[in-house]
């Protein structure tokens, strides 16, 4: 609903669309027309059509929603909800059912679990009992064991000064926007973003408009690479990685070392085939990656192969990106999400 075109009083739970000239104008309109319980769901740039796009500056389309007044949630714990909920019928379905004939190892293999993951499970002292016991109990315990192995690694400190790395086309800038939305809306943090180009172009995509809407300053390198406020963050949007010629990443590696950026987030497209995924991980590890984000999960038919990358590397998963929304479509607990999508029973 476009609230600018109607006199209907705002309703709790409803979504409203604003097309405005700036983020400041959007903030004023939302506060005046929707009240204190409104929150922003998405922001995107809208260009004029036809010949007018040559003269008119792009506008901002803002989608906002009014929460029920009686529900009070502390700002630091507000959950980010995507504007368009995914259709459950379109989600990847398990490749087997718990009633299907066959043993637990056979069903896991048919579902796409690799030999390496099965070997890990078979090393468990309880595996013999699981493999011969009721299937539903076996599925539950497999999910618990795999999640426990991923989550048993020492947790890293929260990101504060991190570079986002990834090959062209993996959705690096979109992943950074999702992370910024979580920082601002969920964790109530402040900071700024630095973009750089070096020897190759770096198309920022929706990042400049989104940063303006969030009130997050965006600077182009050379610029301050240190937090501007105590406890603030600095995130770096850098040019795409070269996967075919790792030596082409020399200037990128030199920048990371020169600026002493030790937190390095590798963004990979989960829909890539395994050879490309492993090459991306190898290049990312060569650049000192510490965290990983998987994108395009909505285009990935079989999630089970991602267990290998969570179990074999020490990169901490930040989230799984399950759609194009800049303020949602995320699974922040990667292991739990994989267990839900790749096992028929996880409770």
C-alpha positions, 0 to 999 in steps of 0.5 A: 500500500502506498500511504502517500496516495491514501488517507486510510489510517495506518494499520498494525501489521500492514506494509506501506510503500514510500517513494521519496527523494532521500533517506531523510525525507523517508525517515520524516514521513515514516515517523509522522505517518506511521508512528513509533512502531514502524520499521523499515523492511527494504530500500531500493533505488528507483530510476525514472523511465524513458527520457526522464531518467536523463534529467531526474535523479533516482528516488528511493522506494522504502517499504515499512511495516507497523508492528503491533503496539502491544509487542515490545522488543528491545532494539538490540534484539529486533528480528529482521523480517523480509518483505516477501516471505519465501513460498514453502512449496519452493524450498528445496525438499529432502531427497528422501523420506523417513519411511523410505526403505533402506538403511541410514547410511544409504539414505544419507548417501542418496540425499547428497551427503559426501563420503567424507561426512559419512566417515565423520559420522561412522567414527562416532562411538554411537554410529553402530547403534544409530545405523541399525536403530529406528530411522527417525532417531538416526536422523535426529542424532545425525543432525545433532552430531553435525551441528555439534561438530560445527559449533564446537569450534572456538567462537571468534569475537564479533566483527568490527573491522572486516573486508568482504571478499568474493569473486564477481557475481557472487553477491558480495555487495548484497551480502554486505548490505544484509550484514549492515542491516543486521548490525544497525537494526538488530544490534544497534551498532554504528560505523562506516563503510569504505569502498576501494577499486585498486587496479580493477573496477568495483561496482558497488550495486545497491550499497551507496543507496542502502548506506544512505537509507541506514544512515551509515557513512560511505567513503571511497578509499583513500579514507579513514579505515579506523572506527570513527566512534568507540565500539563502531565498525568499519567494513570494506567493499573491495574489488572481486577476486580472481579465481583463475589467476590468484597472482592477480590478487596481489594488490588486494592482499597488499591492501589488507596487509597495509591496513592491518585488516585481520577480519576477512569475510569470504563470500561464495555462491553456494550454487556453484559446482564443487570444483568452483567452490573449492577453488574459491575457498582455496583463494580465500584461504590464501588471502587469510579469510576468517569467515564465510557467507554462502549466497544464492541458497534459493538457487541451490537444489541440494544443501547437503554438500555444504556440510563439507565446507562447514566441517573441513575448514575453520572459517566461521559461517556468518549466515546463509543468504536465501534470497535477494532482500537486502534486509532479510532472507538470511539463516544466521545459524548455518549448521541448524539451517542445513540440518533442517533442510537436509534431514527429514526430522531434526527434533 
